[in-house]
Amino acid sequence: MKNCKKHIVYFNQGFLCNNYLSIVLFFFLILLQTKLYSQPWISINTSYNSCIYEHHFVNSNLGWFITESYNNSLFKTTDGGYSWNEQIVPMYSYHSYEISSIYFQDSLNGVICGSYYSPHTGAILISNDGGNNWDIKYLSQSTSEYLLDIKWDNIIIFVKTNNGKLLRSSDTGNTWLSINTPIYYIVTDYLYYNSETIYLSAIDILDVVSYFAKTTNGGNTWLKTEFPDLYYANSIFFINPNVGWICGRLGKIKKTTDGGNTWFDCYAGVDDWLQDIVFYDENNGWLVTDKGRIMRTYNGGQNWVTEFQSDTSLNTISLTADGYLFASGCNGKIYKSAVNLSNILESHKHFHVYPNPASTTLTVITGIQNQTESIIELYDMRGKRVLATTTRQSETTVNVSFLPAGVYSCTVSNDKYWETVKVVKL
């Protein structure tokens, strides 16, 4: 959490200037490709109308969410959201607990951070039985320290606080280290690859400035980048240590391909507040907005399309290990991708065609050689098969010069996958 299928388009002056039909077919192909890759979404009924602050799904069936109206409770599903069970966090010294953030590694082991009240005391709790029981692992020594977000990877736990600091535990919460960051205002989001390498986004509300900061030595030194034109950097996501994105207000996105040393601008094409962002690979990504959009990019963030429109603001989006997307927001709304992204996108690594549009020949790259026989077929728009051949080569060129101009379906099938793309014949 991976390479998306590439579409290689060739055209020449004659095509652009003299062939109106080809232009129409070309843009029709782009539309069909967008439909082919579009991700259907289904609504999950939570039976709650309050704002969902955060959700965390371990896989397509098992997940939790927290909501503003039930501050001391988590809600858990084991059937993909068809039913939910409330899990109440017990009081401490007769004080109730308000949950700020949740994170589960698996079906049993999870962490929450938040606060006990009267007086305010930040607290981190761990469960080893799926959220039924909780043990206190950290109590703040300051009533001004608020614990806002928590993440857990293997034995390393990180917690974001309200004062620009991070808390880190490398022994499953038994001991904690406070890490100073170069941010003296609000850390909005963060991620880490190990106990030493941390990336974060932050904002200075007074100066209307956003920041990126990075450390590779556990916080001893930091690289800090200022974004004067990116107001309110809400979310940060890196697909690997080099390639990452930060999104903010008014549709603005920053992207880096060198680990944060340099950044360039992307734009979502809308003026919404971009609330959260996630990527499956370097090409395929999704984000959610305050106006209820779920938007998708196919080219690493350069262009975005609205894939789904909710009737309420959306706050978070996440990707499970088994390839499903979940988005949540106000009015108790949670949305789930209807299909497994891994099955769709990974299969596309093995089959693409060029040139497209094609005039005389079409080359099909299957990614399989000498092991599996693949069947290559072309069908016209009436469903009639007009070409068929078999191959054991990873790259096969077929003659299409005899075919009339039009749109065709190119299908490749073998014992590993079955897949179709649209092809334009000039």
ABEGO torsion letter per residue (X at the ends): XXBBBBBBBBBBAAAAAABAAAAAAAAAAAAAAAAAABBBBBBBBAGBABBBABBBBABAABBBBBBAABAABBBBBAAGGABBBBBBBBBBGGBBBBBABBBBABAABBBBBEBBBOBBBBBBBBBAAGGABBBBABBBABAABBBABBBBBEABBBBBBAAGBBBBBAAGGABBBBBBBABABBBABBBBABAABBBBBBBBAAAGBBBBBBBAAGGABBBBBBBAABBGBABBBBABAABBBBBBBGGBBBBBAAGGABBBBBBAGBABBBABBBBABAABBBBBBAAGBBBBBAAGGABBBBABBBABBBABBBBBAAGBBBBBBBGGBBBBBABBAAAAAAAAAABBBOBOBBAABBBBBAGBBGABBBBBBBBBAAGBBABBBBBABABBBBBAAABBBEBBBBBBBBAABBBBBBBBBX
